[in-house]
Amino acid sequence: MNPKNQDMSAAAAFTTNQPPPPNNDPSQPPSSLTTLPNDLVLNILARVTRYHHPILSRVSKKFRSLVRSSELRMTRSLQGNEDSFYVCLRDFNSPSLTYHLFTLHQNRLVLIHFPPPREQHSTAIMIGHEIYLVGGHIHRTPCKSMSIIDSRSGELRQGPSMRVARRHAAVGLVDEKIYVFGGGQHDEHNCNMQAEVFDTKKQTWDVAPNPEVDFKHISMSVVSRSLDRKIYAKNNTHVVVYDPRNGKCEKIDLPNGGLYCSKSMCEVENVIYIYCYYFGLMWYDSKNLEWRAVKGLKLLGYCLCRTTMVEYNGKLAILRELEHMGKTDIWCSMIALEWGWSALEIVGKIEWSHPILSVPPGYQIVHCLGRPYY
């Protein structure tokens, strides 16, 4: 296969959200970019969003090596595109249920000082350096508010209010617009407003195509980035795939009927992952419509209620809360994921695993967010 056809094949696999076939990397004639010195290539690749790294990895062995290298991460950092993820903890022993925001730095969580929002049980999504907290409740009353945190300065500001009060809603980002659905109050006024959309450029809310599925009484969690311009949300038994273009919904059954599956899902390079107590880390084969176990990992027995996941630099970070000696340790296991010999196998490798933060008892993770587009 010539380079042009191989690029087209990789692009097709990317846009259709199908797992890429194994890359045997047949010998290829050099192109103008691959013959440049590595330093120049790294500076070019560092300016390409990580959203397109899966395609770049398919171009050649050299590209795949550079995309996965620590040198590229360092170059991106020098350009101000350093990867990180953010963890929001709440102190449930505090009368005010105080929030604390941390970011990963040198494999440790570092505190970011910011004024905590009033809302509880909001839904969070990160766009660039900003964290959007949507809905929630104040004194058990669902609210329409949206708070925005600048992760660089720690400043908190209020955004425009939604049309419907929501808590435990699902959110997703498509074409720089935030779609919010579910979590609304059950009444006649809201029956046709299950979904709303926030234009991040115009800073305005509008009604989105109504989902075919009734979300009013479903407490949802959601992956932070949309796949194939659709939004993947989950409840206790299945994943709902919402198409914001027309409101159509698909359902994906969870492994074991959702029994003993983690509340959180995570997307890494266009593949959905979920943790299951008896099966370990699972990934969704969107071509064959079934869940498969990630090979090479021994993660069985993690406590589901204290386990969450987030994408970090093309890898999967699994965070666990472990109570020990009168404190709570936040452990992080950083997992690299590779395709096996076929498109039916993904292999995981734990690169490191250790505590990244110790907090008093009563602290719990309420949000875990990555920066998927940078």
N, C-alpha and C positions, 0 to 999 in steps of 0.2 A: 504493500500500500504506500503510495507516495505521500509526502507531508501534507499536501493540500487536502487529500481525501481523508487522511487521518485526523486533521484538525476539524473537518466537517463532521466526521463520525463522533469525535469527542464533544463537539458543540451540540450535536443532536442528542447525545446521551445526557448532557447537562440540562438542556432546556426541557426535555421530556421527563425529567426527574426519575430516570431509570439508573440502576447501579451500573457503573461502567464495566465493560468486559476487562479481563486481565490483560495487561500490557506486556507483550513479549518483546517490545522495542527492537524491531528489525533494524538493521543498519540503514541510516539515512544520509543522503548527501548533505553537506553543511549548508546552512542558510546564512544570510548576512548577519543575523543577530547572534546565532550560536557561535560564530567565529570571533566575536568580540571578546576582549579580556573579561574575566569574571567580575572585576570591580565595576565595569561599565554596565554589564548585564544586571548586576545586583541593584544598581541605582535606578535602572529602568523598571525592574520587577517590583521594587519597593514602592513605586508610584501606582502600581496596579492594585485595585482593591482585592482583598482576600477572597471576596465572593467569586472571583474568576480563577483562583489558584488551582482548583481541580482540572480546569481546561489546560492551563499552562503545564501541569504535571504530565499531561498526555503527549506533549509535543516531542520530547526527547528525554533520554536519560539525564543529560546535563541539566535541563530545566527542572526535572523532578527532584534532582539532588539539591539544586539551588533553592527551590521553593520550600523545601523542608529543612534548610540549613539554619544554623544559629547566626551565620553571617547576614542572612536576609533579615532576620528579626532585629539584629543590631542596626542595620541600615535603616529599617523602618522606624526604629526608635529615634535615631538621629534626625530623621525627617519629621518627627512629631507624630508618627503613626504607631506608637508603641501599643502593643496588645495588652489588655488587662481584662479582669472581670471584677465585678462589684458584688458585695454581699451586704445585705441589710438585715440586721438582727434587732429583735425587740426584747426588752427586758420585761418579762411577764410578772416579775415580782415587784415592779414599780407601779404605784397607783396610776401613773399617767401612761403606762405601757410605752416607755421611752424607746425611740428608734436610735440605732447606731449604724453608720455606713462605713464600710471598709473597702479597700481595693487591694488587689494582689500586687506586691512589689518584692522582687527577689525571694519568691517562694514564701512570703509571709503576708498576712493581712495587716494593712496600715490604716489607721483611723482617718476618716475625712470628717471634719467638723462642719455641721450644717444645722439650721433650725428645723426640728422635726415637724412634719405636717400634722394637722389635726385628725385626719381621716385614719381609720383602722381598716384592715382587710381590703386595701386598695389592690388593683392589679398594676403590675409594673412592666414597662418596656423601655429599652435603651436605644436611642438614635444618636449616633455620634458620641458627643460628650454629655448628652443630656438624658436624664432619667425621668420618664413620664409616669406619674402615679395617677391612675384613673379610678374614679369612683371610691367605693369603700363605704364606711358608715361612721356617723358621729352620734354617740350615745344610742347605739343600736338602730339609728334611723339612716337608711340608705341615702347617699348624697350624689349630686351631679357634678361635683367639683373635680378639677384636675390640677395637680401640683407638679411643678417641673424643677428638678434639681440639676444644677450645673456641677458635674463631678470634678471640674478643675478648680473652681472657686469655692464650692460648697454653698453657693447662693441658692435660695429657694424662692420661687415666684409662683403666683397663681395664674393658670391658663384659663381660657374661656370655659364656661360650664357646659356640660352635656345637656341634651334635651330630656333625658330620662335618668332618674336616680338609679344607680347600680352598685352592687357589691358582689364580689367573686365573679366578675365578668371575665370574658376571654378577650384577648387583644392580639393583633397581628399587624405587621407593617407590609404594605404593598404600594409600590410606586410613590414613596414618600408620604403616604397617607396611613393614618392609624385607624384600623377598623376595630370597633368594640361591639360585642354582642353577648347576650345573656345577662343574668344577674339583675334584671329589672323587676319591678313590682308587678304582680299579677292583677291587672285591671283592664277594663275595656279600652281605656285611653292609650295604653301601651301595646295593645295586641299587634299593631302593625309597625311598631318601632323597636323591634327586637335588636336591630343593628344600626349603629351610627358610624360615621366616618369623619375623622378630623384631618383637615388639610394642613400639614405642617408649614407650608409656604404661606398660605393665606390666613392661617390661624383661625379657621372657622369650622364649625360643626355642620353636618348635613345628614339627612336620612340615607342609609345604605340599603341595598336590596335585601328584602326580608328573607331570612333563612327558612328553608323548608322544614327545619326541625324546631320544635318548641324548646327554647333554652331557659324559660323563665325560672324554673325551679331547679336548675342544674348548676352546681358549683363547679366552675371550670378552671383548669389550668391550661397553659398554652406554651408552645415553643416560641422563642423570641423572634424568629425570622420565618417568613412565609416561603413555601416551596412551590415552584411552578405557578406563582402568583395566586396561590390558594393559602388558606390559613388552617393550620392543624391544631385543634384543641382536644382536650380529653376530659372525660368524666370518670366515673368509677368502673364502667364496663366497656367503653369503647372510645375510639378516637373519631371525632367529627371533622370532616374536611369541608370547609366553607369556601365557596367561590364568590368573591365580592363583586364579580362582574354581573352575576345573574341571581345570586342567592341560592343556587343549587348546593346540596349537601350530599356527601358520601359518608358511609360509616365503615370504620375498620375495627373489628373485634380485637380486644386486647388479649394477650396470652392468658390462658387459664381463666377466661371470662373476666379478667381484671382482678381476680383474687390474688392478693399478696403482690400487687404491682405498685411501684412507687408513684407518688402523686405527680412528680415532675417528669417531663420528657425533655429530650435535647436533640438538636439537629447538628450534625457535623458533616460538612461537605455533601449536602443534599441527601443525607440518610438520617432517619429518625431512630433514636435509641431510647430504651426504657429499661429500668432495673426491676427484676422480679426475684422475690425472696428465694424460691426453689430452683430457678433456672439461671440466675445470674444476669449479666448484661445481655439484652436482646436488641436486635435491629430488625427493621421492617423491610422485607424484600418487596418493593412496590411492583415488580414485574410479575412475580408469582403469587402476590397477595398473601404472604404469610410471614410470621415472625420467626427469626432464627437466632440461635445463641451465638454470641461472639466467642470465637475460639481462643484458647491460650490464656484465659483468665480464671482466677480462683477468687470469686467475690461473693460466694454464697453466704447467706446468713446475715447480711447487713440489715440493720433495723430500718424498716421502710419509712416509718414516721420521722426518722431523723436523718434521712438521706436525700440529697438533691444533686442535680447535675448542671453543668454549664460548659459551653464550648469555649476553648481557649487556644488560639493560634493553631487551629486545625486539629486540635486534640480534645479529648473529653476529660474534664475534671469532675470527679465524684467527691462530694463533700459529705462528711458524716459528723454528727454531734455525739460525742462520747463523754458521759459523766464519770469523773474519776477524782477521788480524794477531795471532795467538796468543791469541785470546779467542773466546767464543761470545756473539753478540748475539741476544737474544730479541726478535723483531719482532712487532708486532701490527697487523693490518689490521681496522679496525672497519667492518662492512658493514651498511647499512640495507637492509631487504628490503621490497618493496611488491608487491602484486598488480597485474598489468598490466590490459589491457583485457578479458581473459577469465580464467576460472578455470583456464586451461591455461598461464598465463604468470606467472612471478615475476621481478621486475626487482631487481637489486642495485646499490648505489652505495657505493663506498668513501668513508667520511667522513674518515678519517685513517689513515695508515700510517707507523709509525716505530718505532725500537727503544724498548723499555720496560725493558730490563735488560741489563747486560753482566756475564758471569760467566766464570771461568776455563774452559779447555777440559776436557772430561770431564763437565761438568754436562749433564744431560738432563732433560726434562720427563717425569715419571712419572704425574702426576695434574693435571687441569685441571677445576675445579669452579665452578659458578655457584650462586646462591641462587634457584631457580626459583619459590618460592612466596611471595616477599616483594616 
